[in-house]
């Protein structure tokens, strides 16, 4: 698989992982008030940034290990 295709696969896998993590984290740590403030928006931005970074790293590890056939260690 060439590098461009590998990057696309990583992006797609990362999006799926981010979606799952984002829902779990958002439901656990963000209590949606009747009227959102700057603090709520800032917390949401930080959590989304962290989940995006974590999901990209995780997706990269998964895709590279699957492609290299090194899933077992």
Steps between C-alpha positions, in 0.01 A plus 500: 500500500647837406542784748206703368257211535639418844442860613141485375438178691653652815276806461186288462586272793590805712164660422316189617705476818460873569124470460484222760737668745332837455157364588628321807701798626234758420226307676721448803665841548279762336175590667306706248351797683198694382731778387855415398783729590860548393618249760273231350626576149863495614455165677336354191783626278769354727323163520446486123864588437620231740270236353609591146867468591449173687290347225752594228786343695297187574384468139857539375622224731215269400537554126878470499492180707230343285687592180830375637341180628637562850172485690637231732783705637 
